[in-house]
Amino acid sequence: MTELTPQLLATIQELKDRADIEKCLLRYTRGMDRHDRELVLSAYWPEAYDEHGVAEGVAADFVDWAIGWHGENQVKHNHAITNSSIEIEGDTAHGETYYIFWGENKQGPAQLSFGRYVDRYEKRGGEWRIAHRVCLNDLTASLDTPEIPDEYKKLL
């Protein structure tokens, strides 16, 4: 049987903290894609600040802008997160998480963006949330939908 040493308990706590931070990131992406304001806001502390490049402000103002923009300009969209590096120091953590964004625009071609979220997280009352976010957009491109010849459509 494995002994619960202080080192093992510290490792277990770090793994739990990382899992909780990942859940925070997923609340943000899931909430944005569903236009669920409360779910997105549950990823931020109320006074958190988001610098998203195209818009910035306290969390509630940014979230209202973002959900409004998506609703006004896009038919559907998808926020996906990939690689994430998180360094935890007590009740503060710093993370860099890569994202991919795809949006089907109401007018014009679809949009593909990717970059990184650079976040400072704080743990309060046992809960991790974003305290400050900077969104670094590495590229935004337009996607043209190719025309599929009829003979290939039969194979789909």
C-alpha positions as a printed Julia matrix, in Angstrom:
156×3 Matrix{Float64}:
   0.0    0.0     0.0
   1.24   3.51   -0.83
   1.97   5.73    2.13
   0.3    9.16    2.13
   3.45  11.2     2.53
   3.45  15.0     2.51
   4.99  14.86   -0.99
   2.21  12.58   -2.27
  -0.47  14.78   -0.72
   1.12  17.85   -2.36
   1.11  16.04   -5.72
  -2.54  15.08   -5.32
  -3.41  18.7    -4.47
  -1.53  19.96   -7.53
  -3.35  17.46   -9.78
  -6.71  18.56   -8.34
  -5.81  22.23   -8.85
  -4.85  21.54  -12.48
  -8.09  19.65  -13.09
 -10.09  22.5   -11.54
  -8.32  25.06  -13.75
  -9.04  22.92  -16.82
 -12.73  22.82  -15.82
 -12.63  26.62  -15.59
 -11.24  26.83  -19.15
 -13.96  24.49  -20.4
 -16.73  26.5   -18.72
 -15.54  29.5   -20.74
 -15.48  27.71  -24.12
 -18.71  25.78  -23.56
 -20.5   28.89  -22.34
 -19.37  30.99  -25.3
 -20.49  28.39  -27.81
 -23.91  28.13  -26.15
 -24.33  31.87  -25.5
 -24.68  30.95  -21.82
 -23.69  34.17  -20.06
 -23.77  32.71  -16.55
 -21.62  29.72  -17.52
 -18.98  31.98  -19.13
 -19.01  34.32  -16.14
 -18.47  31.34  -13.81
 -14.98  31.07  -15.33
 -14.09  34.63  -14.18
 -13.92  36.4   -10.85
 -16.4   39.31  -10.91
 -13.65  41.96  -11.12
 -11.56  39.97  -13.64
 -10.3   41.81  -16.69
 -10.15  40.4   -20.23
  -7.92  41.91  -22.93
  -9.21  40.15  -26.03
  -7.64  42.36  -28.68
 -10.89  43.34  -30.44
 -12.51  44.18  -27.11
 -11.51  44.43  -23.49
 -13.05  45.14  -20.15
 -14.22  43.67  -16.89
 -15.52  40.14  -17.33
 -19.25  40.94  -17.44
 -18.8   43.71  -20.01
 -16.51  41.6   -22.18
 -18.83  38.58  -22.02
 -21.87  40.69  -22.97
 -19.96  42.13  -25.93
 -18.66  38.71  -27.08
 -22.0   36.9   -26.88
 -23.69  39.83  -28.63
 -21.07  39.9   -31.39
 -21.32  36.15  -32.01
 -25.13  36.32  -32.09
 -25.21  39.28  -34.44
 -22.52  38.12  -36.87
 -22.4   34.33  -36.85
 -24.71  31.4   -37.5
 -22.6   29.07  -35.35
 -19.14  28.93  -33.87
 -16.77  26.71  -31.95
 -14.11  27.57  -29.37
 -11.63  24.73  -28.81
  -8.66  24.67  -26.47
  -5.59  22.51  -26.95
  -2.16  22.54  -25.25
  -2.08  24.17  -21.85
   0.87  25.03  -19.6
  -0.02  25.94  -16.02
   2.3   26.97  -13.22
   0.74  26.96   -9.77
   2.14  28.94   -6.84
  -0.14  28.65   -3.84
  -3.5   30.24   -4.62
  -2.27  31.9    -7.83
  -1.56  30.21  -11.14
  -0.35  31.4   -14.53
  -1.35  29.6   -17.68
  -0.91  29.7   -21.42
  -3.52  27.76  -23.36
  -3.7   27.45  -27.13
  -7.11  27.96  -28.76
  -8.69  27.38  -32.15
 -11.81  29.31  -33.1
 -14.07  28.62  -36.07
 -17.11  30.68  -36.93
 -19.65  30.43  -39.73
 -20.45  34.04  -40.53
 -23.91  35.22  -41.57
 -22.28  37.19  -44.35
 -19.05  36.24  -46.06
 -16.79  33.26  -45.67
 -16.24  31.33  -42.46
 -13.53  32.48  -40.07
 -10.69  30.48  -38.54
  -8.56  31.96  -35.76
  -5.96  30.54  -33.47
  -3.71  31.83  -30.75
  -3.23  31.69  -26.99
  -5.01  32.66  -23.82
  -2.51  33.96  -21.27
  -4.28  33.79  -17.93
  -3.75  34.55  -14.29
  -5.96  32.4   -12.11
  -6.76  32.85   -8.46
  -8.09  30.26   -6.04
 -10.62  31.67   -3.58
 -12.67  29.58   -1.2
 -11.32  26.47   -2.9
 -12.43  27.59   -6.39
 -10.19  28.52   -9.34
 -11.27  31.26  -11.74
  -9.66  33.65  -14.2
  -8.5   36.92  -12.62
  -6.91  38.37  -15.78
  -6.83  37.18  -19.39
  -4.9   38.35  -22.42
  -5.94  36.79  -25.73
  -3.07  36.69  -28.2
  -4.38  36.06  -31.7
  -1.71  34.52  -33.91
  -3.84  34.37  -37.08
  -7.35  35.0   -38.35
  -8.19  33.74  -41.83
 -11.23  33.44  -44.07
 -12.24  29.98  -45.27
 -13.86  29.42  -48.62
 -16.11  26.38  -48.87
 -14.99  24.26  -51.81
 -17.59  23.08  -54.29
 -17.83  19.3   -54.18
 -18.45  17.67  -57.6
 -21.73  15.69  -57.8
 -19.97  12.37  -58.43
 -18.15  12.7   -55.08
 -21.29  13.69  -53.17
 -22.68  10.19  -53.8
 -19.81   8.8   -51.73
 -20.66  10.93  -48.7
